[in-house]
């Protein structure tokens, strides 16, 4: 499934408010669409509580397994904002006051730069600051981990400002909608999947509308491979049950 | 954070279609609300691809760490339906044809019970079938892992049919909405959190409307503990900036 040429990613959403339903996460949903359009293979989303051990474990694991890791949430000034510390622990780095960030905060808040505000300059030693067009505050990154805020407006503007550095070859996708039953399709579909291991084939039954009964998707970065699998699939389907292709 | 008397849960959402944005997950969002109302502490949500190794690893890890694990998706008849096999591997159990399930399938499909349909009777050895009012097909469970389908209508009806077995003491929650700035609040909030470790306190800034600037939540299964923390917090807040409490 993980094709050699693909860059992979994980999203770590941090926050008790998501796990208790006090807030609905919007950031993972947004990033799913962005990463897909960028040609990045998203391999995992994990939602965890505001707990520094859990954060550091998730970050360490994802950073080791995937090319890019994006965290969402847990970056404010209060006791439940533990993401930066979790990232530091994940990489066994000390937390230090980042000189450049500290200068930015002093510059912005002036006399109002009290300890709660200055704390926003604490970062893992050696953290990188990525500046983006139109961003007041940079994105903090440690190795392949990009720390983004939980507030959806800021999550989006920060990701959009750094997006182009992740752009890769896009996915090529085909879809087939049919009125055939998924059970009846299964043997043929399994055959096409076995014959075209380089193409990711998905089968999704639909029970909520009468338009079609199964949507089959075929996907890869190699368009010719997708087209070959698509042709092979079409040749095996009952053409009178075919609703449409995309 | 994990309080002794609380039962914990994890949700494992399985499906490439979620990670690529072809479908939006509705099941985790639904279950977040249900588990909260049942008094179950949801500790993790993980979304992973249709990959048997990843499924078995996630199931093994979550089953060992949490009281209940719910899986969503990957239970149909096609090559990308790997959840049941992943659960079997997580518990080192063989896949066997479940006699009772096989009889139900033969009974329902009659002459149409071909191999694709009979495959739905394959389950980890010793799997439990949980029957629920109004359910045509039982919920399959292995140890503390409950296997639910990805199609939202079926996910819901199956979970609702087995829901009562999970009911526990409910959470007691208070909320405070204020116009104070989160940076200014931070020292007082951190103090209340430190003084009331048995209460989970969250702080959520709001930038999308002018109604309030920070929402503070206080939560525990012990109502008196929440009320004590709530009173302590109110005594520290600027009353002229207080918008409302809940």
HADDOCK unambig.tbl for C-alpha pairs under 7 A between the chains (distance, minus, plus):
assign (segid A and resid 19 and name CA) (segid B and resid 32 and name CA) 6.28 0.50 0.50
assign (segid A and resid 19 and name CA) (segid B and resid 42 and name CA) 5.80 0.50 0.50
assign (segid A and resid 19 and name CA) (segid B and resid 43 and name CA) 6.78 0.50 0.50
assign (segid A and resid 20 and name CA) (segid B and resid 32 and name CA) 6.26 0.50 0.50
assign (segid A and resid 20 and name CA) (segid B and resid 36 and name CA) 5.89 0.50 0.50
assign (segid A and resid 20 and name CA) (segid B and resid 42 and name CA) 6.94 0.50 0.50
assign (segid A and resid 21 and name CA) (segid B and resid 32 and name CA) 5.86 0.50 0.50
assign (segid A and resid 21 and name CA) (segid B and resid 33 and name CA) 5.84 0.50 0.50
assign (segid A and resid 32 and name CA) (segid B and resid 19 and name CA) 6.27 0.50 0.50
assign (segid A and resid 32 and name CA) (segid B and resid 20 and name CA) 6.25 0.50 0.50
assign (segid A and resid 32 and name CA) (segid B and resid 21 and name CA) 5.87 0.50 0.50
assign (segid A and resid 33 and name CA) (segid B and resid 21 and name CA) 5.84 0.50 0.50
assign (segid A and resid 36 and name CA) (segid B and resid 20 and name CA) 5.87 0.50 0.50
assign (segid A and resid 42 and name CA) (segid B and resid 19 and name CA) 5.81 0.50 0.50
assign (segid A and resid 42 and name CA) (segid B and resid 20 and name CA) 6.96 0.50 0.50
assign (segid A and resid 43 and name CA) (segid B and resid 19 and name CA) 6.80 0.50 0.50
assign (segid A and resid 43 and name CA) (segid B and resid 48 and name CA) 6.27 0.50 0.50
assign (segid A and resid 43 and name CA) (segid B and resid 49 and name CA) 6.43 0.50 0.50
assign (segid A and resid 44 and name CA) (segid B and resid 47 and name CA) 5.54 0.50 0.50
assign (segid A and resid 44 and name CA) (segid B and resid 48 and name CA) 5.09 0.50 0.50
assign (segid A and resid 45 and name CA) (segid B and resid 46 and name CA) 5.56 0.50 0.50
assign (segid A and resid 45 and name CA) (segid B and resid 47 and name CA) 4.93 0.50 0.50
assign (segid A and resid 45 and name CA) (segid B and resid 48 and name CA) 6.94 0.50 0.50
assign (segid A and resid 46 and name CA) (segid B and resid 45 and name CA) 5.55 0.50 0.50
assign (segid A and resid 46 and name CA) (segid B and resid 46 and name CA) 4.33 0.50 0.50
assign (segid A and resid 46 and name CA) (segid B and resid 47 and name CA) 6.34 0.50 0.50
assign (segid A and resid 47 and name CA) (segid B and resid 44 and name CA) 5.52 0.50 0.50
assign (segid A and resid 47 and name CA) (segid B and resid 45 and name CA) 4.93 0.50 0.50
assign (segid A and resid 47 and name CA) (segid B and resid 46 and name CA) 6.33 0.50 0.50
assign (segid A and resid 48 and name CA) (segid B and resid 43 and name CA) 6.26 0.50 0.50
assign (segid A and resid 48 and name CA) (segid B and resid 44 and name CA) 5.08 0.50 0.50
assign (segid A and resid 48 and name CA) (segid B and resid 45 and name CA) 6.95 0.50 0.50
assign (segid A and resid 49 and name CA) (segid B and resid 43 and name CA) 6.43 0.50 0.50
assign (segid A and resid 77 and name CA) (segid B and resid 183 and name CA) 6.14 0.50 0.50
assign (segid A and resid 77 and name CA) (segid B and resid 186 and name CA) 6.07 0.50 0.50
assign (segid A and resid 78 and name CA) (segid B and resid 186 and name CA) 5.09 0.50 0.50
assign (segid A and resid 78 and name CA) (segid B and resid 190 and name CA) 6.22 0.50 0.50
assign (segid A and resid 79 and name CA) (segid B and resid 190 and name CA) 5.36 0.50 0.50
assign (segid A and resid 80 and name CA) (segid B and resid 202 and name CA) 6.50 0.50 0.50
assign (segid A and resid 116 and name CA) (segid B and resid 183 and name CA) 5.62 0.50 0.50
assign (segid A and resid 116 and name CA) (segid B and resid 186 and name CA) 6.59 0.50 0.50
assign (segid A and resid 117 and name CA) (segid B and resid 183 and name CA) 6.16 0.50 0.50
assign (segid A and resid 183 and name CA) (segid B and resid 77 and name CA) 6.15 0.50 0.50
assign (segid A and resid 183 and name CA) (segid B and resid 116 and name CA) 5.62 0.50 0.50
assign (segid A and resid 183 and name CA) (segid B and resid 117 and name CA) 6.16 0.50 0.50
assign (segid A and resid 186 and name CA) (segid B and resid 77 and name CA) 6.08 0.50 0.50
assign (segid A and resid 186 and name CA) (segid B and resid 78 and name CA) 5.10 0.50 0.50
assign (segid A and resid 186 and name CA) (segid B and resid 116 and name CA) 6.59 0.50 0.50
assign (segid A and resid 190 and name CA) (segid B and resid 78 and name CA) 6.21 0.50 0.50
assign (segid A and resid 190 and name CA) (segid B and resid 79 and name CA) 5.35 0.50 0.50
assign (segid A and resid 202 and name CA) (segid B and resid 80 and name CA) 6.47 0.50 0.50
